[in-house]
Amino acid sequence: MSAVVYGQREVRRARYAVAAVFAVHGAVTGSFATRVPWIQDHAGVSAGQLGLALAFPALGASVAMPLAGGISHRFGARTALRGLMALWTLALVLPSLAPDLLTLCLALFTYGATAGMADVAMNALGVEVENRIGRSIMSGLHGMWSVGALVGSAAGTLAAHLGADARLHHLLAAAVLTLLGLTACAWVLDLQPAEDEEPPPRFALPPRSALLIGAVGFCAVFAEGASLDWSAVYLEDHLETSAGLAAACTTGFTLTMAVARIAGDKVVDRFGSVRTVRVSGVLAALGGLLVVAAGHPAAAMAGFALMGLGIAVVVPLCFAAAGRSGPNPSQAIAGVATITYTSGLVAPSAIGGLAQATSLVVSFGLVTFLACGLAVFAGVLRGSDHDRPKVGRPDAAVPGPRP
């Protein structure tokens, strides 16, 4: 991208704009997730068919994410993000319109493809703003995504409680979120490719550095997906709690992650990415051990909360490290995002299959083992601290893009 110089005021404004984009992106996900039962009934699919259909968003994202770098190169970062966000918010309408399994799979593939491309574009701009500010902001940006998801889920829960048609709900939500997204995109950094800059390949394997960083993200997202999808089942089936208390455990896990992400940037600035992830891995592993050994619901809930606290900042730091790992940030971020999306797709079924063959306790033993990997392999994120401008430097707010 061309070396456009922005003043501190413009960079601060761009930071808030990107944060708003992250929140809008999360709100789309939350709006969809709460209406899945309605969509299942409308499409007339069984639980097994729904499980198949819900694999298509991750598939679509994995296929489309490598395209985001080329789109940003051709149209510029701001225009690309504006278009991709509009496609993503409008894609919210598609699943609720599907009348059968085939159209539902196609709708969810499109939904996932637009989600993945917008995800790469907004993370690349987030890393660029972080470079120019000179301190960590990626954890907070992902925290805003979690806040947006909670808001979208709350609105969807209310719509479901009122018995609203999901087609109308999603149409209204898409209209509002598209307007909010386009407004926020007007204030992000307007980066353009340099005249002599080679366009990125349409499809390319991620660099080795991105694969190593993605492996760390894989461990974190595996623990996140397992906890989100199976924590309530663990409490209700293994510890024989009420459905309400089991659901509260999942909500507590989600809130813990959101709060930790919003507060995580100060920790990263003080201790650096590597030490933060190492300590995070220890906390997540301790949480997993508490879950595995729990004989009482309170102990298991504390374990899941500790696990959420431990993994909360890992994925944002992986994206930040990927954005500084080579000459093509979008390609590296797309590689890491593809690996983490794959982990989110694999985790729920892997936990279920292992639980069926053994037990849920053994399944969360695997989660605990992977959490230990965060502490062991945190060193692959080392470059993200060395390349960051020091806070307080006179020019920390306005350097051009990294070469």
Salt bridges, closest charged atoms under 4 A:
GLU128 OE2 - ARG132 NE 2.82
GLU130 OE2 - ARG324 NH2 2.30
GLU130 OE2 - ARG388 NH2 3.27
ASP165 OD2 - ARG167 NH2 2.74
GLU224 OE1 - ARG261 NH2 3.97
ASP385 OD1 - ARG388 NH1 3.59
ASP395 OD1 - ARG393 NE 2.82
